[in-house]
Amino acid sequence: MMTRAIRILFVVFLAASLVAGKAFAGDKKFELSLDRNRIAIGQKAQLGASFYGTQSMPAPDIGNIDGLEVRYVGPSTMMTVLSGQVSTSITHLYSVLPLKVGKFQIGPFTFKYKGDTYTSNMVFLEASDEPIAPQPSRQGPPGQGIGAAPLGRPVAAEQVGLADRIFLTLFVDKTVAYVNELIPVTVKLYVNRLNVNDIQLPTFAQEGFSKVEFKEPKQYRERLNGLLYDVLEFRTSIFGMRAGDYRLGPASIKCNVMVRKSMPGGPGFNDDFFGPDPSAAFLDDFMSRYERYPMELKSKDIQLGVLALPSQGRPQDFSGAVGDYQFIYSANPTKLKVGDPVTLKMEINGTGNFNTVLMPKLDDTAGFKVYEAQAKTEENHKTFTQVLIPETEQMAKLPKAVFSYFDPNARHYKTISQGPIAISVEKGKEEAPSQVIGPVIPPAGAAAKADELGRDLIYIKDSPGTLRRKGDTFYRTPAFGLAFALPLVLLIIFSVYNERLTRIRTDSVYAGRLAAYRSSKKGMKALGRTMKAGDPKVFYETLFKTLQDYLGYRLSIPPPGITSAVADEALSTRDVDPAMMAKMRDLFRACDESRFGFRQPDIYKMKDDIKVLGEVIKYLERKKV
């Protein structure tokens, strides 16, 4: 009994030290997720409300949602150690049953707990009256290797092999999609009673597709084929850039499995960490000698087909947006004076590829001074703001806004028109005309008297002042030459400046080079500041954004759509040095490993990557690709 009590105390001490040392890395985050986005009437979906960075958060009160029946199922907690970082989470699960056909928005929800306010994202659920085949989101082992069990059949304890204990799956929500249509991709790592760490970010072949960043992995437990697995789920989205048939994958993940050296018959993969005495097993694991066994897990690949967008019925203002969207148009203020600004706000909500969503087209802006629009992209939401200034009081309405997109579910184009918005414009305040006030002319008598008094007085000058030859005139002085040449110089400067502005407006390549150069300068300064702060995650997020902005402007591609594969494909046709291409890919890989692979690069690695980034930018500036 005394030995068992010591073991338990030792386990508690180790766990407390680990948690205190890492402080449950990361801030608390509230996120909603659905196991599937389309179901039929009578089917249920599972809604998860996840809080990352804590395990003590109570279930939020979601309340009633019109058209949906929501019931609380229970909580699921998880704590893992990835590359030395402790990650904790709690997910409150709800079952969602649609009561009618339609598309439902769930969230965003605001939840207050212990003085802190948490706000979630929004998710969308579509209910149809047609049967929808269940998604095979719970895939079994790949059926390769010794002891692998057939999918769907329980595995006997004596038949459990390595292929059943740890494996990787790759799943897509759809195997046929249109160009620019988002295809959700899920990569899952299943682990059954193994100590796995140093898990890297998944990779998979994606020729012909653009990959979106991996989201923060979700952690939960799942029973499959009679075995209980710890599941690490990675999600991202891809979209096809051109029509054709492709193969996606296989997905691969590199990790290390901790195995006991003293186990007879080779590595101890069947070591049970959850035996009858958990504290004893945990203590033995820490006290025994273990070694790392590197593994690279691979999934099966998937056949995907990408369809070209139809030309029939395509609106003239269609800019490539593919998805299912809603458009909200507003303006503030609506009562103003000539010369006062009015701000237009155009919000695009829904599901789809927001990388291809451009600002809605304004019907007619005559009579307004138009400023450059600003865009802000969030999950399932994009906002455009633009400032207009009325030039006359005759402007009675703001222009109509039109947004066109292709709906892949309906398989046809849709156009949403909003406005025009009525406004009231008043004349500006008129200023009083200016008056020229001349010198006061004294009376004639007073002037004569003053002149008489000083006529016979000559004062002695201590300094003679500036001497000038008699007969010199102003036009012979340097000041006159400068005054004559100044308008000509200003005219030349204005002509050069105007020519440059005209070229920026008409030559998109030239404008992109200027924007790329400015963004690189700004990014390098930001990298210097973040490196001094010593936070690798923030540093590599800044490095990734600098790469995106510079390459996006340089290659005339929207910066949010720039990935390693997109940049590699765009530069491969421009006679770029392969060594520089390799350095660029290494920079993208370093960003991914630090931001998503749970690695902690040191200050020397960050300095090297800044130097490499400078070399790549300097080369591309000289090359003028």
Phi, psi and omega in degrees: 000319180296319179296317179297320179295320178296319179298315181298317179297322180294319178298314180299319180296317179296315180297318180295321179295318180297314181293318181293323182293322183262345178054037179050072190315134177100152177281159177288133184226140182250121184220138176260147177209150177242142178288339173202152187258347180230126178220167177261160176301130183102340176268159180243147172246157180252123178258130177247130174250101189258136173242119181261139180096007179202160174230012184245018183276127178288167181291128178288150178274103182284328180081193182270141176239122184302125178090357180232144172253115185246126179232138180285132181259311180156175181265160173220122182250158183205142172218124179229160176242111180243116181053043176083359180254134180273129178236124181238152178199157172224133180240122175266124187260140178227143171266137184239120180242117178287140180258351179205165180283141178153183178247128188243137174261126179248118182093180358285148179250146175247130188227126180252135181207122178054043176084352179256148179247129180243132179238130183268173171278185175242146175232161184235138178235129180250127179251130183238154176271358176264146180298139178239126182297137179297139181282134180280061184285343179252088182270149180271188179300155184289352177078024179240143179099167183290132175083009179288140183259149176297148181297132174090355181249131181303145181261127176290149184301321182285349181262358185290123177239185183297322180295337177272339186272331180211125179202169186234140177234151176234128184220140174239149182288335180210146180257352175229128182212166178271164173303135180073001177277130181292135176241106178297134181238133180237127174245125183238134174254118180258129181227128179242105174054047174230151176265105184242133176216184183052044180282125181265169180293138179297151173228152175203151178294138187213044181300131181087000182235156173252130184261137174268159182300146172290137175280171178298130185296146176264150182232133178197178178245146183213137177265128184218126180053037176085358180246147179262122184246146162273126186244131172247115188250124177252135180233142174209182177221144176234162173215141181287137182265344177207155184290151179151179177254133185224165172242128180257128178098191004288153173282147180222146177224133174259138180205176176238133175254126179278120182235149183276128182293328188279356181290130178289152176079026176099192183302140184272070181290336183269016179297128185263115180271356184235049183280195183297329181241087185301321182294320179293318180296318181296319180293317179299322181296320180284327184275335180280167179268126180238156174229158180272133178245103183291140179223148170236110182267142180228145177260182171279157175270171186227138176274127180234144175240134180245124182261144175287147177292137182294145177273337181288128177079012182285123180293154180293329181268011180293128185245008176110001181290129180231125180157202178231110192234160168238148186234123179242131186233126180213165181215150180204131355275167177256352173242117186206179180246163177302129181094350177274145181276148171236134184259121175270136178236120181240114184251129176248117178243161175135206180235136179156192182270097182284349175295333182259005179275114176256169185297136176305150183276130175276133188296308184206120182251015179298136182092359179237145169271123189253131177255162183295137182281154176244140182238144177223125183249129173232179181294124180058029185198136175218134184238133174245133175236137180218140182256129173241147177234118178292137182265342177222162179282357181278353180285115184253352181205153175274152186294153176289144179247135183235131179232125180242143179208167177253126179266110183290335179285318178278342178064036173204166182279149177228146179231131178245124178248132178232141180095189000290163181254127180289138177225163178238118183244126179254161175295149176287163181293126181279134180272148178294140180297144181286148181239136178265119181257117182274176179290151179280123181269118181289162177300153184297322181295320181295320181294320181293322181294318180294325182291322180294321183296325185258009187288323185263012181253126176239121184268146178281127179268126176289326179232133183286347181080202182274128181265136178226137182295141180293131182102347176293140179241167187293325186290349177267359182272156176300328181298322179293319177298320178294318180294328179285323183278336185301313178300324179294317178297316179297322179296319178296316180298316180296321180296316179296316181296317180294322177297321179293317178298318179298320179293322179297320182288328186258335182251098183293328179294315178297317178297321178296322178296317178297314180296322179295317180296315179297317181294326179293319177298315179296319181293320180295322176295317179296323179295321177298320179292315182291330177292323176295328178292334175081019178256104184299324183296313179294321180300312184282337171294319177294320178297319179295318179293322178297317177298314180301311183296313184296309182292325179297311178293323183292323185259004181059044177236137178307124184308322179298338180271001182280123171230176179301318182292318180295314179296320180297318180292320182290324183276341183295337181263009186241024175055051179266141180303126180303328179296320178290324175299318179295320178296320179297316178297322178297323178295316177298319180295320178296321178297314181296317182294323180283320184281328185235343185265005174063036176258156182234084180295151179273179185293330181291322177296319179294320178296318179298319182291326174297318180297317179295319178300318178298322179295318180296314181295317180298320179295314181294328177292319178289323182289330182057050180288000000 
